[in-house]
Amino acid sequence: MKEVKFYYCEICGNLSYLLNEGGGEMVCCNQPMTLLQAGVTDAATEKHVPFVTRKDGMIEVVVGEVEHPMVASHYITWIACVQGECVKFVHLHPEEAPRAEFCVKEGPVAVYEFCNLHGLWMAEA
C-alpha cells in the first residue's frame, strides 16, 4: 500500500498531500510544514477514528462510532481512501453527514479523515 504523508502549515492552515517524495522539504509561509501523524485511538468525547464497512466492492466510511459533529466551528473537512497506488478524496462541508463511499478492490485499505479542530485520523480495513 502506498505510504501517504500529509503536511500542515502552522501559519496559514494549508494542508498538502505528498504525491511523490523527492529530496526537498515541504515549505509554506517561508517555514517548514509539519508532517502530520494520524491518530488511531479515540480518547475524546468526539469520536474521530473512521468506522469502515465493506460490501460488494464498496466501503462505507462513517467518522466516529457516534457521528462526528458537522457544524461550521467543528467538522470533518475530507475523507480519503488509500488502496495500493490509488488515493481518492471526498471533501465535506458543515451540515453534511461525516460519511463517504468508495469503490475498492479486494485487499487492505487505509482510510484517513481530517477534523478542522483535532487533525488527522486513520483506520485500516
Protein Blocks (a to p, Z undefined) as FASTA:
>chain_A
ZZddddddfknopacddfbacfbdcdeehiacddddddfbdfbfbdfbdcdddeehiacd
dehjbacdddfklccfbdcddehjbccdddddehiacdddddddedddddddddfklopa
dddZZ
